[in-house]
Amino acid sequence: EGHHLSLNFTSIGDRVISATPHCVCADPMEVTAGLFAGLAPIHREDYIGRDLVRNLDTEQLARTRRTGDVPNNVRAGPRRAEIAAEPGGIAFTELSDETQRHLMLGIAETYISNLPHELAHAHMSRLEGAAREALRFEWAGGFETSDLHYYRLHGPALSIEYSTRERVSHVHTLWREPGNDFGRAQLAAAGQKDLPPES
């Protein structure tokens, strides 16, 4: 059925300053029959999250796991923007090798690379230096494609969530920029008085 797609772009003149909130969902995650059999629009987003947790050692995984039940939806949805800034999970600085660090950054790059190249490059540049060091990753659920699972990559510059719902084949994803959804922070810096809502 395709499911939800919500793409938001904010611009000043001809320059796009924000591409969030960015919500891409699929049900089913992979088409199993018919003309589009094999189509899986959120395939990379699923696999890279599971690749990261599989590369963590036991102690790291314990710090990564979210307590409680597996969320059955993204948590920082409409009117819940504050959840995007909640702490939790393992920090980028607690990763022990280059593979782990590459996979954590790869999650962000997987979502951001869906944008046109120049815009994607601008958003990735926001993850340099201190913003990269502040990234954290949390996980809930099993590690197999057949298991319900949820993850969140978050820091001052972004919040990315991936959530299976009642069925593993029903997936919601959400990318937000805490404080800068709809370009709010950049519009304020440019002197705009009438700003988009925070949530």
N, C-alpha and C positions, 0 to 999 in steps of 0.2 A: 504493500500500500504506500510505500515511500515514507509516510509518517511526517514528523515535524521538521520544518526547516525555517530558521529565523536568523537572517543575516542583517546586521546593522552597520552602516558606514556613516561616519561623521566627517565633514570636510570644512575647511576654511578656504574659500575660493575654489581652486582646482586641486588642492592638496588634501588627501584623505589623512586625517589625524587619528582615527580610531576605527577598529573593525569589531568592536565588542559592544554588547553581548553577541555571542556567536554560538548558535545552538543547531546541532545536526543530529538527527535521530533516525533510526531505521527499525522497521518491523515488517518482515523478518530481517535479521542482520545479513543473512545470505539467501538469495533467491535459489530455490532448489528445483524448480521446474519451469518449463515454458521458454519463451524467446530469450529471457534475460537470466537463465539458469547460470549460477556461478557468480553473479554480480554481488559484491559485498562492499558497500560504500564506506563502512567504518572498520574494515578488516585490520588495517595497520594500527589504528588507535587501540584495538583490542590486544593485538599480539605484543606490541612494545611494552605495554603495562605489565603483562604476564612475564615477558622476558626479563624485566627488571627484578621482579620479586623472586624469580627462579635463580637469579645471580647473586642474591643476598645470602649471607651465612645465617645461622640460627639466631645469633644475638641481634644482628641487624634486622632480621625479619620480625623479631619480637618487638622492636621499637617501631616498626613500620605498621604493624597490624592495628586496625581500628577496633576499639572495644564495642561490644554489643552486636546487634543483628546487622546483616548486610543491608545497607540502605537500598530501597527498591526504586529510587529515583535520584536524580541530581538534587543536592541539598540547597544550593545557592540560587534557586530559581527566582521567579518574579516576587518582588517584595521581601526577598531574603538575601539581599546582597551582602549583609554583614557576615554571613556564614563563610563567604569567600576568604575572609581574613582570619578565620579561626585557626589556632595552632593545632599541630598534630602531625604524627608521622616521623620518619627519619630525615635528618638534615643532609643536604648536599655535602657538607663538611664531614659527615660521619661515614661517607662512602669510602671504601678502602682501595679501590683500584679504578683504572681508567675505563674498563668496560662498564662498571656500574655508573660512573659519572656520565659516560657517553649515552647510556640508555636513559638516564633521568632527563638529560637535556634533549635527547631524541624524542621524548614524549611531547615536550613543548614544540619542537621543530615539526613533528608530524601534524599537529593541529595548525600551526602557523603557516606551514608550507602549502596549505590549501588556498591561501591568498595569492593574488598576482605577485610576481617575483619582487618588485621594488617595495611593495607594501609589506610583504613577508620579511624582507631584509630589515626594514625599519622596526618592525615589531621584535624581531630576534635581537636587534641591537639593544633593546631595553633589558635584555637578560645578561648583560655583561657586568663584570666586576661584582660589586656588593649585592646586586639583585640576584646574580647567579648563586653566590655563596649562601643567600638566604632561602633558597628553594628547599621545600620539604615534600615528602611523598608518603601518602598513607594508603593502606590496602585493607579490604575486607573480602571474605569469601574464599572460594577454592581457586586452584591454579589452572584447571583444565577448561577447555572450551565448553564443556557440558555443565560447569559449575556456575551458579550465581556469583557474581563478583562486582566489586566497586573499587575505583581508585580516585585519588585526588592529588594533583600536583599543584602546589601553591607557594606563594611568596608575595612580597610587596608589589611585584610587577604583573602577576597573573594568578588566576585560579582556573584549573582545568579539572573537570570531573567526567568520569565515565561510569555509567551505571546500567547493569542489566536489571530488568524489572521482574514481573512475575514469572517470565520465561527468559531463558538465556538469549533467545533470538530477538528479544525486544530490548533495544538499546537506546539510551539517551546520553548525549554528551553536551557539555556546556563549558565555554571558555569565557571568562570575565577578566576585567582589569580592575582590581580594587581601587576605588576612588576615581577611576577614569573611564568607566563605561560611558558610551556615547560621547567620548572625548571631554568629559566634564572638567577634569583638571586642566587640560590644555586650553579649553575654551575660557576658563577662568583666568588663566595666565595671559591670554590674549585680550583680556578686558571685557569679555562677554558678561553681561549682567544677568540675562535670562538663561539659566543653566538647566540642562536636563536633570531629571530626578536621580537621586543617588541609587535607588533600587529598581 
